[in-house]
Amino acid sequence: MELEAKYVFILNAIVMLFFGLSFIVSPYMIMEMCGPTTLVVGVAGEALGVHYGIMLTAVAILMILIRNQPHSDFRQNIFLSFILLWIATVIYQIYMIFAFGFGNPTWMITIGIGILWLVLYVYLYYTNMSS
């Protein structure tokens, strides 16, 4: 049984849409659960949280729109861009732990989820490379 990119896109879009809408509706609460509100307090932090939520929602919509695309160079580049996105996200989250000590369980779970998406997109990139 082969893992189809369509299902990875759909599942990742659902998760990103959930987090994106959460950041748009209540950025302070989400940041408080993860820990960075001690550094990013006030309107600036909430505005950045809302913009991050808008970006997550836009990427989720992109994933929904490309889920049924046939294999092509375009789709390989989409896989590559998501690999780079998740590498940057995981590096940023690990940096936040070492620089500011955000070591709570929610932060660790988001790192785990980021690594899971990274592994899935690397797998899809290499399995679809030969097609």
C-alpha positions in Angstrom: 0.0 0.0 0.0 1.5 3.3 -1.1 0.9 6.6 0.8 -0.9 9.0 -1.6 0.0 12.7 -1.5 -3.7 13.5 -1.6 -4.3 12.2 1.9 -1.3 13.9 3.3 -2.4 17.2 1.8 -5.9 16.8 3.2 -4.7 15.9 6.7 -2.1 18.6 6.8 -4.7 21.2 5.5 -7.1 20.2 8.3 -4.4 20.6 11.0 -3.2 23.9 9.5 -6.7 25.3 9.1 -7.4 24.4 12.8 -4.3 26.2 14.0 -4.7 29.1 11.5 -8.2 29.8 12.6 -7.2 29.5 16.2 -4.4 32.1 15.7 -6.8 34.4 13.9 -9.6 34.2 16.5 -7.5 34.0 19.7 -3.8 34.6 19.2 -3.0 35.5 22.8 -4.6 32.2 24.2 -2.6 30.1 21.7 0.6 31.9 22.4 0.0 31.6 26.1 -0.4 27.8 25.7 3.0 27.6 23.9 4.9 30.0 26.1 6.1 33.0 24.1 3.7 35.5 25.7 6.4 36.3 28.3 8.4 37.9 25.4 5.7 39.0 23.0 3.3 40.9 25.1 0.7 43.3 23.9 -0.8 44.3 20.6 2.3 43.6 18.5 2.4 40.0 19.6 -1.3 39.5 19.0 -1.0 41.2 15.5 1.9 38.8 14.6 -0.2 35.9 15.8 -3.1 37.0 13.6 -0.8 37.3 10.6 0.7 33.9 11.3 -2.8 32.5 11.4 -3.7 34.1 8.1 -0.5 32.5 6.6 -1.4 29.1 7.9 -5.0 29.4 6.6 -3.7 30.4 3.2 -1.3 27.5 3.0 -4.1 25.1 4.1 -6.3 26.5 1.2 -3.3 25.9 -1.2 -3.1 22.3 0.0 -6.8 21.7 -0.6 -6.5 23.2 -4.1 -3.5 21.1 -5.2 -4.5 17.8 -3.5 -5.8 16.2 -6.8 -3.0 17.5 -9.1 -1.4 14.7 -11.2 2.3 14.1 -10.7 4.4 16.8 -12.3 7.4 19.0 -11.8 5.1 21.5 -10.2 3.9 19.0 -7.6 7.5 18.0 -6.9 8.3 21.7 -6.3 5.3 21.9 -3.9 6.7 19.0 -2.0 10.1 20.7 -1.9 8.6 24.0 -0.7 6.8 22.2 2.1 10.0 20.4 3.1 11.7 23.7 3.4 8.7 25.2 5.3 8.8 22.4 7.9 12.6 22.5 8.2 12.5 26.2 8.9 9.6 25.8 11.4 11.3 23.0 13.3 14.6 25.0 13.4 12.8 28.1 14.7 11.0 26.1 17.4 14.2 24.4 18.6 15.9 27.9 18.6 13.1 29.2 20.8 13.6 26.4 23.3 17.4 26.9 23.6 17.2 30.7 23.4 14.2 31.4 25.7 13.5 28.1 27.5 10.0 27.4 26.1 10.1 23.7 27.1 6.4 23.1 27.9 4.6 20.1 26.6 2.6 22.0 24.0 5.8 23.3 22.4 7.3 19.8 22.3 4.1 18.4 20.7 4.3 21.1 18.0 7.9 20.2 17.3 6.9 16.5 17.0 4.1 17.4 14.6 6.5 19.5 12.5 9.0 16.6 12.3 6.2 14.2 11.3 5.1 16.5 8.4 8.7 16.9 7.4 9.3 13.2 7.2 6.0 12.7 5.3 6.9 15.3 2.7 10.4 14.0 2.3 9.0 10.5 1.8 6.5 11.8 -0.8 9.2 13.8 -2.6 11.4 10.8 -3.0 8.7 8.3 -3.8 7.3 10.6 -6.5 10.7 11.5 -7.9 10.8 8.3 -10.0 7.3 8.7 -11.4 
